[in-house]
Amino acid sequence: MNSRQNEIVQLVNQHKRIQVTELSDIIGVSGVTIRQDLNFLETEGYLKRVHGAAIALESDNIDSRLEVRFDIKQSLASKAADLVAPNETVLIEGGSANALLARTLAERGDVTIITPSAYIAHLLRSSSANIILLGGVYQHQGESLVGPLTKLCIENIHFSTAFIGIDGYHQDTGFTSRDMMRAEIAETILNKKRRNIVLTDSSKFGQIYPSSIGQPRAISMVLTDESAPNEDIAHLKSMGIEVIVN
């Protein structure tokens, strides 16, 4: 990584999201050069590219994260929706792929959706779906509800399937989250011992974040795309977890 690329990484991490045109103006090189640098930096795992911009890897802004690998996430959401029966009650914890799943299910109109995600509830505001938004402490950037009240709500509400969002999976650490409070909510959901499904694109494999999300064996199924590492898929299956590659 050269000095210009190092400056780009610092600017992206500082702003969380920044346009290619802004980077070009600040650094004083052409947009073509910036795009080439962004492609390299994304390949090396320093940032994520979206249309006309770059975002920091640690960003919790769901609108930004939705733009990353959108087609893959939409395909996964459609596949996940096929796993939900008519008139079923599901809990959707959060995350960009799960937000697309919630929208797909809401368009069907035959599912009750429980969620601790204010973002998901707002996304479905124009639908006629039955939405139950759990209470709790509001996290402004990720738009999630967390804390003791959220956990109490989960412990006292009933659902048959839960879809969990993750930030990383590694064979050494299992499923992890960048946010300790969201990890606690996910673990509370897993403790209900329902059908627990992780919906994630393959970019999360090999990533490690500080907070563990329960025990991997508490997960019933992982739904991911065909770029997921074969060795990780085999490891999940060895623990009795069903893996669907879409």
Helices and strands as residue ranges (DSSP letters): H 3-15, E 17-19, H 20-27, H 31-43, E 48-50, E 53-55, H 62-67, H 70-81, E 89-92, H 96-108, E 112-115, H 118-123, E 130-133, E 137-138, E 145-146, H 148-155, E 161-164, E 168-170, E 174-177, H 180-190, E 195-199, G 202-204, E 211-212, G 216-218, E 221-224, H 230-238, E 242-245
